[in-house]
Amino acid sequence: MVGINLRCVDGVDVAKLSPKQIDGPQPLSGRPKKRNTMTVSQTDKAKKLRALHEAPGAFVIANPWDAGSARLLAGLGFQALATSSGAKAGVLGKRDGRVSREEALANARAIAEAVDLPVIGDLEKGFGDSPDAAAETIRQAAGVGLVGGSIEDATGNKDAPLYDLETAAVRVKAAVHAAHSLSFRSC
């Protein structure tokens, strides 16, 4: 029998974060066969994410690093998930900020398809410096099943670590415009 120690995730007692009771493993013969496809539409996931943001109080978003950890976190009762650029970089043996858009979005697709929860993407700085790069990243993120995302203001340049306010605002405006042009709205 294989066991998973759920109390050793970055020193956090995950069981205390979970609203669900964790049942023991089911015998293999008694488990229903599940397909590895999304059963909740992207629009419904977006509506759920919007409802979580509009509800009173706070909610906790967990960071899976792959499809398997996404399923585990969904099983613990988290209501939404967010990819982590640092986690994906670590899995690939790279430094944070060194994962390509294609690698990040392939991982995001696997996570979004593995669960019926809304998934938000850590989209680094949009995988480029231009407003068009930020907008294109938002469009591609939606194309792989994400219903939200963050575009950071870090440049990756040691001499100028943050975009100036005007550049940052133009990049955010382009990303928001791209998000509003999608077939669904989450926030």
N, C-alpha and C positions, 0 to 999 in steps of 0.2 A: 504494500500500500504506500502511496506517495502522499506526503503531507506538505502543507505550505504554512510557514510561520507568518501569520498576518500581523504580528506585533513588531516586526523589524523593518518597517519602511521608514527610513530616515529618522529613526528614534521616536516615531509617533505611534501611539497606540491606535491603530487604524480601526479597531473594533469600537472605540469610543466615538469615532466620526461617523460610523455607519448607522443609519436608521433601521436597518434590517438585522434580524437574527441570522447568523450563518449556520446553515445546516451542514451536517457531515456529508461526505461523498455518497452518491447514490451508486448502487450496483450498476455495472455497465449494461446489463441486460434490461434494466428498468429505465434507463435514460431515454428520453425521446430524441430522435435524430433531428438535428437542426441544420439547416443550410447556412452557409457562410455568406448570407446576403442581408441587406438592410430590409426590414419589414415596415419600418416607419418612414414616411416620405420626408424629404428634405424640408419641404414646407412645414410639415407638422413638427419637425425638430426645431425649426426656426421659431415657430409659435411657442413651443415649450420654453425655449431660451428667453424669449421676450417676456413670457409670464414669470419666469424665475427672477428676471431683473425688475419687474414691476411689483412683485410681491413684497410685503413688508419684511424687514429683517435681512439677514445675509444668507448666502448659501455657499457651500464649499465646492470648489471645482478641483478635481484630482487630475494629475498629470501622468497619463500612461506613456510608455516609451514604445509600445508595439501593440498589435491586436490582442495578444494574450493578456497583457496587463490591463488593457481596456476592458476586456470581458470580466476579469477579476474585480476591477473597480466598480463596474456596473453591477456585478453580483453583490457587492458590499452595500449598494444602495445609493451611490452618488447619482445626482440628478443631471449632471453635465460633466463633460471632460474637456480638457485643453491639452493640446500637444505641447511638448517642451523641446525647444531647439537644443538645449544643453543635454537632455536625456538622449535624443536621437544622435547627437554628435558623439556622446560617450559610447553608445552601442556600436557606432561605426569606427571607433578608435580615433575620432577627430576632435579638435577643439571646437567649442561653441563658436558659431559664426563662420565655420568652414564647411557647413553642409550646403549642398547645392539646392536650388529651388526644386529640381526634379526629385532629389532624394527626400527632401522634406515633404513634398506633396505626395509622393508614393507612400510614405509612412502615414501621412494624414489620411489618405484614402483607405488604407488597411484598417486604421483605427475607426474611422467613420462607418465603414462597412461591417465592422465586427459587433457594433452595438446599436441599440435603438435609442440612444441618447443624443442630444445635441453635442457637437464637438466643435470647439473653437481652435483656431490654429495660431501657434506662435510663429509668425511669418517674418521674423528677424526685422531687417530694415526694408523689407519688400524685395530683397535680392537684387538691389540696384539703387543707385542714388537719385534717379530721375523720378518725377511724379508719375510718368508713364509706367515705370517699373513697379511702383507701388500699386497702381491701378491694375496692371496686368496680373500681379500676384493675387490680388483680391479676386479677380475673375477666375483665375485658375484654381484658387482655393475652393471657391464655390463649385467649380467643375468636378472636384474630387469628393464632394460631399460635406465640406465644412459649412457651418452656418454662422460663423463669426471669425474674426481674426484680429490680431494686433500687428501694427506696423510701428517699429521702434524708431526713436529719434537718435539712436547711436549710429555714428558714421562708420565705425571700424578704423578710423584714422587716429593714431595716438596724438598727433599734433592738434587736431580739432575733433574731439571725441563726440560732440553733439552737433547736429545741423543747426544753423542759425534759425531764429524764430520765423523769419519770412519763408525760408526754404522748407522748414518743417510744416508750416501751415499750408503751403502749396501742395506738398506731398500728401498730407492728410486730406485736403480737399479733393484731390484726385482719387484717393482711395475711397472716400465717402461717395463720390459721384459714381464710381464703379460699383460699389455695394448697392446703391439705390437703383442701379440699372438692372439688377438681378431679378429673377422671377419670384423671389421671396424676400421678405424683410424680417430680420430677427430683432434688431434694436434700432 
